[in-house]
Amino acid sequence: MLRRILFIIALACVLVSTTGCGSSKIDVTSADNGKQLNVNVGEQIVVALNGNPTTGYTWEAKDLDTSMIQQVGSTGFKSNNPGLVGSGGIQTLTFKTLKTGTTSLILVYHRSWETNVDPLHTFAITLIIK
């Protein structure tokens, strides 16, 4: 009986510790545009937005406070229809929080070579980093 109780306690500890590890990533979509998010230092924010880089448009961070948050890796893309050349899909950008405070994460969907042109879309969230 005692072994069974110790086993259950050990299993609960393992489950709690692995659950904590999974909380280091926060998924964000267009539904979060304009929202405020509470996050912790060291967490990753993965932003997934509709896009189509074959048109020349891509999502890019604007005025990023690199003392508070930094982009991790490059922009990813997954086609909604891999069999169709030029189809749209989901672009993902990953950011890591660096220190406590409040900052904005603003992304613009634009063609990087076009100057003096407003972005086609803008995505913005406020991060409260604890």
TORMIDO-193007 format. One record per residue: x negated, y negated, z of N, C-alpha, C in turn; residue in one letter. Coordinates in Angstrom, 2 decimals. Layout:
{n.X=X; n.Y=Y; n.Z=Z; ca.X=X; ca.Y=Y; ca.Z=Z; c.X=X; c.Y=Y; c.Z=Z; aa=A}
...
***
This chain:
{n.X=-0.82; n.Y=1.20; n.Z=0.00; ca.X=0.00; ca.Y=0.00; ca.Z=0.00; c.X=-0.87; c.Y=-1.27; c.Z=0.00; aa=M}
{n.X=-1.92; n.Y=-1.27; n.Z=0.83; ca.X=-2.81; ca.Y=-2.41; ca.Z=0.91; c.X=-3.53; c.Y=-2.64; c.Z=-0.42; aa=L}
{n.X=-3.92; n.Y=-1.56; n.Z=-1.07; ca.X=-4.59; ca.Y=-1.69; ca.Z=-2.38; c.X=-3.66; c.Y=-2.32; c.Z=-3.40; aa=R}
{n.X=-2.40; n.Y=-1.92; n.Z=-3.37; ca.X=-1.42; ca.Y=-2.48; ca.Z=-4.31; c.X=-1.27; c.Y=-3.99; c.Z=-4.08; aa=R}
{n.X=-1.21; n.Y=-4.41; n.Z=-2.83; ca.X=-1.08; ca.Y=-5.84; ca.Z=-2.50; c.X=-2.33; c.Y=-6.59; c.Z=-2.96; aa=I}
{n.X=-3.51; n.Y=-6.04; n.Z=-2.70; ca.X=-4.75; ca.Y=-6.68; ca.Z=-3.13; c.X=-4.82; c.Y=-6.77; c.Z=-4.65; aa=L}
{n.X=-4.36; n.Y=-5.72; n.Z=-5.33; ca.X=-4.34; ca.Y=-5.75; ca.Z=-6.79; c.X=-3.42; c.Y=-6.86; c.Z=-7.31; aa=F}
{n.X=-2.25; n.Y=-6.99; n.Z=-6.73; ca.X=-1.30; ca.Y=-8.03; ca.Z=-7.14; c.X=-1.87; c.Y=-9.42; c.Z=-6.89; aa=I}
{n.X=-2.54; n.Y=-9.60; n.Z=-5.76; ca.X=-3.15; ca.Y=-10.90; ca.Z=-5.45; c.X=-4.27; c.Y=-11.20; c.Z=-6.46; aa=I}
{n.X=-5.11; n.Y=-10.21; n.Z=-6.74; ca.X=-6.19; ca.Y=-10.40; ca.Z=-7.72; c.X=-5.63; c.Y=-10.73; c.Z=-9.10; aa=A}
{n.X=-4.58; n.Y=-10.03; n.Z=-9.51; ca.X=-3.95; ca.Y=-10.29; ca.Z=-10.80; c.X=-3.36; c.Y=-11.71; c.Z=-10.86; aa=L}
{n.X=-2.73; n.Y=-12.13; n.Z=-9.77; ca.X=-2.17; ca.Y=-13.49; ca.Z=-9.72; c.X=-3.28; c.Y=-14.53; c.Z=-9.85; aa=A}
{n.X=-4.43; n.Y=-14.29; n.Z=-9.20; ca.X=-5.56; ca.Y=-15.23; ca.Z=-9.29; c.X=-6.08; c.Y=-15.33; c.Z=-10.72; aa=C}
{n.X=-6.18; n.Y=-14.20; n.Z=-11.40; ca.X=-6.64; ca.Y=-14.20; ca.Z=-12.79; c.X=-5.66; c.Y=-14.97; c.Z=-13.66; aa=V}
{n.X=-4.37; n.Y=-14.74; n.Z=-13.48; ca.X=-3.37; ca.Y=-15.44; ca.Z=-14.29; c.X=-3.40; c.Y=-16.94; c.Z=-14.04; aa=L}
{n.X=-3.55; n.Y=-17.35; n.Z=-12.81; ca.X=-3.61; ca.Y=-18.78; ca.Z=-12.49; c.X=-4.85; c.Y=-19.40; c.Z=-13.11; aa=V}
{n.X=-5.99; n.Y=-18.73; n.Z=-13.03; ca.X=-7.22; ca.Y=-19.31; ca.Z=-13.56; c.X=-7.19; c.Y=-19.42; c.Z=-15.08; aa=S}
{n.X=-6.60; n.Y=-18.46; n.Z=-15.78; ca.X=-6.53; ca.Y=-18.56; ca.Z=-17.25; c.X=-5.49; c.Y=-19.56; c.Z=-17.68; aa=T}
{n.X=-4.45; n.Y=-19.74; n.Z=-16.90; ca.X=-3.45; ca.Y=-20.76; ca.Z=-17.24; c.X=-4.06; c.Y=-22.15; c.Z=-17.16; aa=T}
{n.X=-4.90; n.Y=-22.37; n.Z=-16.16; ca.X=-5.57; ca.Y=-23.66; ca.Z=-16.03; c.X=-6.46; c.Y=-23.95; c.Z=-17.21; aa=G}
{n.X=-7.11; n.Y=-22.93; n.Z=-17.76; ca.X=-7.99; ca.Y=-23.12; ca.Z=-18.91; c.X=-7.21; c.Y=-23.54; c.Z=-20.14; aa=C}
{n.X=-5.99; n.Y=-23.04; n.Z=-20.28; ca.X=-5.19; ca.Y=-23.34; ca.Z=-21.45; c.X=-4.64; c.Y=-24.75; c.Z=-21.46; aa=G}
{n.X=-4.68; n.Y=-25.44; n.Z=-20.33; ca.X=-4.09; ca.Y=-26.77; ca.Z=-20.26; c.X=-5.04; c.Y=-27.86; c.Z=-20.77; aa=S}
{n.X=-6.22; n.Y=-27.49; n.Z=-21.27; ca.X=-7.18; ca.Y=-28.49; ca.Z=-21.70; c.X=-6.90; c.Y=-29.02; c.Z=-23.11; aa=S}
{n.X=-5.82; n.Y=-28.54; n.Z=-23.74; ca.X=-5.47; ca.Y=-28.98; ca.Z=-25.09; c.X=-4.01; c.Y=-29.44; c.Z=-25.10; aa=K}
{n.X=-3.78; n.Y=-30.62; n.Z=-25.66; ca.X=-2.43; ca.Y=-31.16; ca.Z=-25.76; c.X=-2.10; c.Y=-31.36; c.Z=-27.23; aa=I}
{n.X=-1.02; n.Y=-30.72; n.Z=-27.68; ca.X=-0.58; ca.Y=-30.84; ca.Z=-29.06; c.X=0.37; c.Y=-32.02; c.Z=-29.20; aa=D}
{n.X=0.13; n.Y=-32.85; n.Z=-30.21; ca.X=0.91; ca.Y=-34.06; ca.Z=-30.45; c.X=1.38; c.Y=-34.04; c.Z=-31.91; aa=V}
{n.X=2.64; n.Y=-34.45; n.Z=-32.14; ca.X=3.19; ca.Y=-34.51; ca.Z=-33.50; c.X=3.81; c.Y=-35.88; c.Z=-33.73; aa=T}
{n.X=4.39; n.Y=-36.06; n.Z=-34.90; ca.X=5.04; ca.Y=-37.33; ca.Z=-35.24; c.X=6.16; c.Y=-37.66; c.Z=-34.27; aa=S}
{n.X=6.74; n.Y=-36.66; n.Z=-33.61; ca.X=7.80; ca.Y=-36.91; ca.Z=-32.62; c.X=7.28; c.Y=-37.69; c.Z=-31.43; aa=A}
{n.X=5.96; n.Y=-37.70; n.Z=-31.21; ca.X=5.36; ca.Y=-38.42; ca.Z=-30.09; c.X=4.98; c.Y=-39.86; c.Z=-30.42; aa=D}
{n.X=5.18; n.Y=-40.27; n.Z=-31.66; ca.X=4.83; ca.Y=-41.63; ca.Z=-32.07; c.X=5.48; c.Y=-42.65; c.Z=-31.15; aa=N}
{n.X=4.69; n.Y=-43.58; n.Z=-30.65; ca.X=5.18; ca.Y=-44.64; ca.Z=-29.78; c.X=5.27; c.Y=-44.26; c.Z=-28.31; aa=G}
{n.X=4.95; n.Y=-43.03; n.Z=-27.98; ca.X=5.08; ca.Y=-42.57; ca.Z=-26.60; c.X=3.81; c.Y=-42.83; c.Z=-25.79; aa=K}
{n.X=3.96; n.Y=-42.65; n.Z=-24.49; ca.X=2.86; ca.Y=-42.75; ca.Z=-23.54; c.X=2.61; c.Y=-41.35; c.Z=-23.00; aa=Q}
{n.X=1.35; n.Y=-40.91; n.Z=-23.00; ca.X=1.01; ca.Y=-39.58; ca.Z=-22.52; c.X=0.04; c.Y=-39.66; c.Z=-21.35; aa=L}
{n.X=0.30; n.Y=-38.88; n.Z=-20.32; ca.X=-0.62; ca.Y=-38.75; ca.Z=-19.20; c.X=-1.52; c.Y=-37.55; c.Z=-19.47; aa=N}
{n.X=-2.82; n.Y=-37.79; n.Z=-19.48; ca.X=-3.80; ca.Y=-36.74; ca.Z=-19.77; c.X=-4.92; c.Y=-36.82; c.Z=-18.75; aa=V}
{n.X=-5.74; n.Y=-35.79; n.Z=-18.74; ca.X=-6.88; ca.Y=-35.74; ca.Z=-17.83; c.X=-8.18; c.Y=-35.93; c.Z=-18.59; aa=N}
{n.X=-9.20; n.Y=-36.39; n.Z=-17.89; ca.X=-10.54; ca.Y=-36.50; ca.Z=-18.48; c.X=-10.96; c.Y=-35.12; c.Z=-18.96; aa=V}
{n.X=-11.51; n.Y=-35.06; n.Z=-20.15; ca.X=-11.99; ca.Y=-33.80; ca.Z=-20.71; c.X=-10.98; c.Y=-33.04; c.Z=-21.54; aa=G}
{n.X=-9.72; n.Y=-33.45; n.Z=-21.50; ca.X=-8.70; ca.Y=-32.76; ca.Z=-22.30; c.X=-8.83; c.Y=-33.16; c.Z=-23.77; aa=E}
{n.X=-8.39; n.Y=-32.25; n.Z=-24.62; ca.X=-8.37; ca.Y=-32.53; ca.Z=-26.05; c.X=-6.94; c.Y=-32.81; c.Z=-26.49; aa=Q}
{n.X=-6.80; n.Y=-33.83; n.Z=-27.32; ca.X=-5.51; ca.Y=-34.18; ca.Z=-27.90; c.X=-5.59; c.Y=-33.80; c.Z=-29.37; aa=I}
{n.X=-4.72; n.Y=-32.89; n.Z=-29.81; ca.X=-4.70; ca.Y=-32.43; ca.Z=-31.19; c.X=-3.46; c.Y=-33.03; c.Z=-31.85; aa=V}
{n.X=-3.70; n.Y=-33.96; n.Z=-32.78; ca.X=-2.61; ca.Y=-34.65; ca.Z=-33.47; c.X=-2.38; c.Y=-33.98; c.Z=-34.82; aa=V}
{n.X=-1.15; n.Y=-33.52; n.Z=-35.07; ca.X=-0.79; ca.Y=-32.85; ca.Z=-36.32; c.X=0.29; c.Y=-33.66; c.Z=-37.02; aa=A}
{n.X=-0.05; n.Y=-34.20; n.Z=-38.20; ca.X=0.87; ca.Y=-35.08; ca.Z=-38.94; c.X=0.94; c.Y=-34.65; c.Z=-40.40; aa=L}
{n.X=2.10; n.Y=-34.90; n.Z=-41.01; ca.X=2.27; ca.Y=-34.60; ca.Z=-42.44; c.X=1.30; c.Y=-35.44; c.Z=-43.26; aa=N}
{n.X=0.73; n.Y=-34.81; n.Z=-44.27; ca.X=-0.19; ca.Y=-35.52; ca.Z=-45.13; c.X=-0.46; c.Y=-34.75; c.Z=-46.41; aa=G}
{n.X=-1.09; n.Y=-35.42; n.Z=-47.35; ca.X=-1.46; ca.Y=-34.79; ca.Z=-48.61; c.X=-2.74; c.Y=-35.44; c.Z=-49.13; aa=N}
{n.X=-3.89; n.Y=-34.90; n.Z=-48.76; ca.X=-5.14; ca.Y=-35.53; ca.Z=-49.16; c.X=-5.39; c.Y=-35.52; c.Z=-50.67; aa=P}
{n.X=-4.67; n.Y=-34.69; n.Z=-51.43; ca.X=-4.88; ca.Y=-34.69; ca.Z=-52.89; c.X=-4.40; c.Y=-35.99; c.Z=-53.52; aa=T}
{n.X=-3.60; n.Y=-36.77; n.Z=-52.79; ca.X=-3.13; ca.Y=-38.07; ca.Z=-53.29; c.X=-4.12; c.Y=-39.19; c.Z=-52.97; aa=T}
{n.X=-5.16; n.Y=-38.83; n.Z=-52.21; ca.X=-6.12; ca.Y=-39.85; ca.Z=-51.78; c.X=-5.80; c.Y=-40.40; c.Z=-50.41; aa=G}
{n.X=-4.61; n.Y=-40.13; n.Z=-49.90; ca.X=-4.23; ca.Y=-40.61; ca.Z=-48.58; c.X=-4.71; c.Y=-39.63; c.Z=-47.52; aa=Y}
{n.X=-5.17; n.Y=-40.18; n.Z=-46.40; ca.X=-5.59; ca.Y=-39.36; ca.Z=-45.28; c.X=-5.36; c.Y=-40.12; c.Z=-43.98; aa=T}
{n.X=-5.20; n.Y=-39.37; n.Z=-42.91; ca.X=-5.06; ca.Y=-39.96; ca.Z=-41.58; c.X=-6.45; c.Y=-40.27; c.Z=-41.04; aa=W}
{n.X=-6.57; n.Y=-41.45; n.Z=-40.42; ca.X=-7.85; ca.Y=-41.89; ca.Z=-39.88; c.X=-7.62; c.Y=-42.73; c.Z=-38.63; aa=E}
{n.X=-8.48; n.Y=-42.57; n.Z=-37.63; ca.X=-8.38; ca.Y=-43.37; ca.Z=-36.42; c.X=-8.74; c.Y=-44.82; c.Z=-36.72; aa=A}
{n.X=-8.02; n.Y=-45.72; n.Z=-36.06; ca.X=-8.26; ca.Y=-47.16; ca.Z=-36.25; c.X=-8.55; c.Y=-47.77; c.Z=-34.88; aa=K}
{n.X=-9.62; n.Y=-48.56; n.Z=-34.80; ca.X=-9.99; ca.Y=-49.29; ca.Z=-33.58; c.X=-10.08; c.Y=-48.37; c.Z=-32.37; aa=D}
{n.X=-10.72; n.Y=-47.23; n.Z=-32.53; ca.X=-10.85; ca.Y=-46.24; ca.Z=-31.46; c.X=-11.83; c.Y=-46.73; c.Z=-30.40; aa=L}
{n.X=-11.41; n.Y=-46.75; n.Z=-29.14; ca.X=-12.30; ca.Y=-47.12; ca.Z=-28.04; c.X=-13.14; c.Y=-45.89; c.Z=-27.72; aa=D}
{n.X=-14.33; n.Y=-45.82; n.Z=-28.30; ca.X=-15.17; ca.Y=-44.63; ca.Z=-28.19; c.X=-15.78; c.Y=-44.46; c.Z=-26.80; aa=T}
{n.X=-15.59; n.Y=-45.42; n.Z=-25.91; ca.X=-16.02; ca.Y=-45.22; ca.Z=-24.53; c.X=-14.99; c.Y=-44.40; c.Z=-23.76; aa=S}
{n.X=-13.74; n.Y=-44.34; n.Z=-24.28; ca.X=-12.66; ca.Y=-43.64; ca.Z=-23.59; c.X=-12.25; c.Y=-42.34; c.Z=-24.28; aa=M}
{n.X=-12.39; n.Y=-42.31; n.Z=-25.59; ca.X=-11.92; ca.Y=-41.16; ca.Z=-26.36; c.X=-12.79; c.Y=-41.05; c.Z=-27.61; aa=I}
{n.X=-13.07; n.Y=-39.82; n.Z=-28.02; ca.X=-13.86; ca.Y=-39.64; ca.Z=-29.23; c.X=-13.23; c.Y=-38.56; c.Z=-30.10; aa=Q}
{n.X=-13.39; n.Y=-38.72; n.Z=-31.40; ca.X=-12.90; ca.Y=-37.70; ca.Z=-32.32; c.X=-13.85; c.Y=-36.51; c.Z=-32.28; aa=Q}
{n.X=-13.28; n.Y=-35.32; n.Z=-32.30; ca.X=-14.04; ca.Y=-34.08; ca.Z=-32.27; c.X=-13.88; c.Y=-33.40; c.Z=-33.63; aa=V}
{n.X=-14.97; n.Y=-33.24; n.Z=-34.34; ca.X=-14.91; ca.Y=-32.60; ca.Z=-35.65; c.X=-14.29; c.Y=-33.51; c.Z=-36.69; aa=G}
{n.X=-14.00; n.Y=-32.92; n.Z=-37.84; ca.X=-13.42; ca.Y=-33.69; ca.Z=-38.93; c.X=-11.93; c.Y=-33.38; c.Z=-39.05; aa=S}
{n.X=-11.25; n.Y=-34.13; n.Z=-39.88; ca.X=-9.82; ca.Y=-33.95; ca.Z=-40.10; c.X=-9.59; c.Y=-32.62; c.Z=-40.81; aa=T}
{n.X=-8.66; n.Y=-31.83; n.Z=-40.26; ca.X=-8.33; ca.Y=-30.55; ca.Z=-40.87; c.X=-7.07; c.Y=-30.66; c.Z=-41.72; aa=G}
{n.X=-6.85; n.Y=-29.68; n.Z=-42.57; ca.X=-5.66; ca.Y=-29.67; ca.Z=-43.42; c.X=-5.18; c.Y=-28.24; c.Z=-43.64; aa=F}
{n.X=-3.87; n.Y=-28.04; n.Z=-43.51; ca.X=-3.25; ca.Y=-26.75; ca.Z=-43.81; c.X=-2.06; c.Y=-27.02; c.Z=-44.73; aa=K}
{n.X=-2.11; n.Y=-26.45; n.Z=-45.92; ca.X=-1.07; ca.Y=-26.66; ca.Z=-46.93; c.X=0.23; c.Y=-25.99; c.Z=-46.51; aa=S}
{n.X=1.34; n.Y=-26.65; n.Z=-46.82; ca.X=2.66; ca.Y=-26.05; ca.Z=-46.60; c.X=2.93; c.Y=-24.96; c.Z=-47.63; aa=N}
{n.X=2.26; n.Y=-25.05; n.Z=-48.79; ca.X=2.47; ca.Y=-24.09; ca.Z=-49.87; c.X=1.11; c.Y=-23.83; c.Z=-50.53; aa=N}
{n.X=0.31; n.Y=-22.93; n.Z=-49.96; ca.X=-1.05; ca.Y=-22.69; ca.Z=-50.46; c.X=-1.10; c.Y=-22.27; c.Z=-51.92; aa=P}
{n.X=-0.04; n.Y=-21.70; n.Z=-52.45; ca.X=-0.04; ca.Y=-21.27; ca.Z=-53.85; c.X=0.18; c.Y=-22.39; c.Z=-54.84; aa=G}
{n.X=0.52; n.Y=-23.57; n.Z=-54.36; ca.X=0.83; ca.Y=-24.71; ca.Z=-55.22; c.X=-0.26; c.Y=-25.77; c.Z=-55.07; aa=L}
{n.X=-1.05; n.Y=-25.96; n.Z=-56.12; ca.X=-2.13; ca.Y=-26.94; ca.Z=-56.09; c.X=-1.54; c.Y=-28.34; c.Z=-55.89; aa=V}
{n.X=-2.13; n.Y=-29.08; n.Z=-54.95; ca.X=-1.69; ca.Y=-30.45; ca.Z=-54.72; c.X=-0.52; c.Y=-30.59; c.Z=-53.76; aa=G}
{n.X=-0.10; n.Y=-29.49; n.Z=-53.14; ca.X=1.05; ca.Y=-29.60; ca.Z=-52.23; c.X=0.63; c.Y=-30.25; c.Z=-50.92; aa=S}
{n.X=1.59; n.Y=-30.84; n.Z=-50.27; ca.X=1.35; ca.Y=-31.48; ca.Z=-48.98; c.X=1.24; c.Y=-30.44; c.Z=-47.88; aa=G}
{n.X=0.97; n.Y=-30.93; n.Z=-46.70; ca.X=0.85; ca.Y=-30.04; ca.Z=-45.56; c.X=0.66; c.Y=-30.82; c.Z=-44.28; aa=G}
{n.X=-0.09; n.Y=-30.25; n.Z=-43.37; ca.X=-0.33; ca.Y=-30.86; ca.Z=-42.07; c.X=-1.82; c.Y=-31.18; c.Z=-41.92; aa=I}
{n.X=-2.09; n.Y=-32.44; n.Z=-41.61; ca.X=-3.45; ca.Y=-32.85; ca.Z=-41.30; c.X=-3.58; c.Y=-32.88; c.Z=-39.77; aa=Q}
{n.X=-4.70; n.Y=-32.40; n.Z=-39.26; ca.X=-4.92; ca.Y=-32.40; ca.Z=-37.82; c.X=-6.20; c.Y=-33.16; c.Z=-37.48; aa=T}
{n.X=-6.10; n.Y=-33.95; n.Z=-36.44; ca.X=-7.25; ca.Y=-34.67; ca.Z=-35.91; c.X=-7.33; c.Y=-34.36; c.Z=-34.42; aa=L}
{n.X=-8.53; n.Y=-34.09; n.Z=-33.93; ca.X=-8.71; ca.Y=-33.73; ca.Z=-32.53; c.X=-9.57; c.Y=-34.79; c.Z=-31.84; aa=T}
{n.X=-9.12; n.Y=-35.16; n.Z=-30.64; ca.X=-9.82; ca.Y=-36.17; ca.Z=-29.85; c.X=-10.04; c.Y=-35.64; c.Z=-28.44; aa=F}
{n.X=-11.14; n.Y=-36.07; n.Z=-27.82; ca.X=-11.44; ca.Y=-35.67; ca.Z=-26.45; c.X=-11.49; c.Y=-36.90; c.Z=-25.57; aa=K}
{n.X=-10.83; n.Y=-36.81; n.Z=-24.42; ca.X=-10.85; ca.Y=-37.93; ca.Z=-23.47; c.X=-12.15; c.Y=-37.90; c.Z=-22.68; aa=T}
{n.X=-12.71; n.Y=-39.09; n.Z=-22.42; ca.X=-14.04; ca.Y=-39.19; ca.Z=-21.82; c.X=-14.05; c.Y=-39.75; c.Z=-20.41; aa=L}
{n.X=-13.17; n.Y=-40.70; n.Z=-20.11; ca.X=-13.16; ca.Y=-41.29; ca.Z=-18.77; c.X=-11.77; c.Y=-41.83; c.Z=-18.45; aa=K}
{n.X=-11.55; n.Y=-42.12; n.Z=-17.19; ca.X=-10.24; ca.Y=-42.58; ca.Z=-16.74; c.X=-9.95; c.Y=-43.99; c.Z=-17.25; aa=T}
{n.X=-8.67; n.Y=-44.26; n.Z=-17.40; ca.X=-8.22; ca.Y=-45.57; ca.Z=-17.86; c.X=-7.07; c.Y=-45.42; c.Z=-18.84; aa=G}
{n.X=-6.73; n.Y=-46.51; n.Z=-19.48; ca.X=-5.64; ca.Y=-46.53; ca.Z=-20.46; c.X=-6.19; c.Y=-47.00; c.Z=-21.80; aa=T}
{n.X=-5.81; n.Y=-46.31; n.Z=-22.85; ca.X=-6.26; ca.Y=-46.68; ca.Z=-24.19; c.X=-5.19; c.Y=-46.31; c.Z=-25.21; aa=T}
{n.X=-5.28; n.Y=-46.91; n.Z=-26.36; ca.X=-4.37; ca.Y=-46.58; ca.Z=-27.46; c.X=-5.08; c.Y=-45.67; c.Z=-28.44; aa=S}
{n.X=-4.33; n.Y=-44.73; n.Z=-28.99; ca.X=-4.81; ca.Y=-43.90; ca.Z=-30.08; c.X=-3.94; c.Y=-44.25; c.Z=-31.28; aa=L}
{n.X=-4.56; n.Y=-44.94; n.Z=-32.23; ca.X=-3.84; ca.Y=-45.41; ca.Z=-33.42; c.X=-4.43; c.Y=-44.72; c.Z=-34.64; aa=I}
{n.X=-3.57; n.Y=-44.10; n.Z=-35.44; ca.X=-3.97; ca.Y=-43.47; ca.Z=-36.68; c.X=-3.25; c.Y=-44.15; c.Z=-37.83; aa=L}
{n.X=-3.96; n.Y=-44.34; n.Z=-38.92; ca.X=-3.36; ca.Y=-44.92; ca.Z=-40.12; c.X=-3.48; c.Y=-43.92; c.Z=-41.27; aa=V}
{n.X=-2.43; n.Y=-43.87; n.Z=-42.08; ca.X=-2.40; ca.Y=-43.01; ca.Z=-43.26; c.X=-2.62; c.Y=-43.92; c.Z=-44.45; aa=Y}
{n.X=-3.81; n.Y=-43.85; n.Z=-45.03; ca.X=-4.18; ca.Y=-44.80; ca.Z=-46.07; c.X=-5.21; c.Y=-44.19; c.Z=-47.00; aa=H}
{n.X=-5.49; n.Y=-44.94; n.Z=-48.05; ca.X=-6.61; ca.Y=-44.60; ca.Z=-48.95; c.X=-7.77; c.Y=-45.47; c.Z=-48.51; aa=R}
{n.X=-8.85; n.Y=-44.83; n.Z=-48.09; ca.X=-9.95; ca.Y=-45.55; ca.Z=-47.46; c.X=-10.60; c.Y=-46.60; c.Z=-48.37; aa=S}
{n.X=-10.51; n.Y=-46.40; n.Z=-49.67; ca.X=-11.16; ca.Y=-47.33; ca.Z=-50.60; c.X=-10.29; c.Y=-48.55; c.Z=-50.93; aa=W}
{n.X=-9.02; n.Y=-48.51; n.Z=-50.56; ca.X=-8.14; ca.Y=-49.66; ca.Z=-50.85; c.X=-8.27; c.Y=-50.69; c.Z=-49.74; aa=E}
{n.X=-8.72; n.Y=-51.88; n.Z=-50.10; ca.X=-8.87; ca.Y=-52.95; ca.Z=-49.12; c.X=-7.69; c.Y=-53.91; c.Z=-49.25; aa=T}
{n.X=-7.42; n.Y=-54.59; n.Z=-48.16; ca.X=-6.31; ca.Y=-55.56; ca.Z=-48.11; c.X=-4.97; c.Y=-54.94; c.Z=-48.48; aa=N}
{n.X=-4.81; n.Y=-53.67; n.Z=-48.16; ca.X=-3.55; ca.Y=-52.95; ca.Z=-48.40; c.X=-3.10; c.Y=-52.36; c.Z=-47.07; aa=V}
{n.X=-1.84; n.Y=-52.59; n.Z=-46.70; ca.X=-1.32; ca.Y=-52.01; ca.Z=-45.47; c.X=-1.28; c.Y=-50.49; c.Z=-45.59; aa=D}
{n.X=-1.50; n.Y=-49.78; n.Z=-44.47; ca.X=-1.40; ca.Y=-48.32; ca.Z=-44.53; c.X=0.02; c.Y=-47.88; c.Z=-44.86; aa=P}
{n.X=0.13; n.Y=-46.72; n.Z=-45.49; ca.X=1.44; ca.Y=-46.18; ca.Z=-45.83; c.X=2.24; c.Y=-45.84; c.Z=-44.58; aa=L}
{n.X=1.55; n.Y=-45.29; n.Z=-43.55; ca.X=2.17; ca.Y=-44.94; ca.Z=-42.27; c.X=1.19; c.Y=-45.25; c.Z=-41.14; aa=H}
{n.X=1.73; n.Y=-45.49; n.Z=-39.96; ca.X=0.93; ca.Y=-45.70; ca.Z=-38.76; c.X=1.50; c.Y=-44.83; c.Z=-37.64; aa=T}
{n.X=0.62; n.Y=-44.23; n.Z=-36.88; ca.X=0.99; ca.Y=-43.41; ca.Z=-35.73; c.X=0.25; c.Y=-43.97; c.Z=-34.52; aa=F}
{n.X=0.94; n.Y=-44.18; n.Z=-33.41; ca.X=0.27; ca.Y=-44.73; ca.Z=-32.23; c.X=0.85; c.Y=-44.13; c.Z=-30.96; aa=A}
{n.X=-0.05; n.Y=-43.78; n.Z=-30.04; ca.X=0.36; ca.Y=-43.36; ca.Z=-28.70; c.X=-0.56; c.Y=-44.06; c.Z=-27.70; aa=I}
{n.X=-0.05; n.Y=-44.21; n.Z=-26.48; ca.X=-0.84; ca.Y=-44.75; ca.Z=-25.39; c.X=-1.25; c.Y=-43.60; c.Z=-24.49; aa=T}
{n.X=-2.53; n.Y=-43.53; n.Z=-24.19; ca.X=-3.05; ca.Y=-42.47; ca.Z=-23.33; c.X=-3.40; c.Y=-43.05; c.Z=-21.96; aa=L}
{n.X=-2.85; n.Y=-42.47; n.Z=-20.93; ca.X=-3.22; ca.Y=-42.80; ca.Z=-19.56; c.X=-4.07; c.Y=-41.63; c.Z=-19.08; aa=I}
{n.X=-5.38; n.Y=-41.88; n.Z=-18.98; ca.X=-6.34; ca.Y=-40.83; ca.Z=-18.69; c.X=-6.67; c.Y=-40.85; c.Z=-17.19; aa=I}
{n.X=-6.46; n.Y=-39.71; n.Z=-16.55; ca.X=-6.71; ca.Y=-39.61; ca.Z=-15.10; c.X=-7.86; c.Y=-38.68; c.Z=-14.82; aa=K}
***
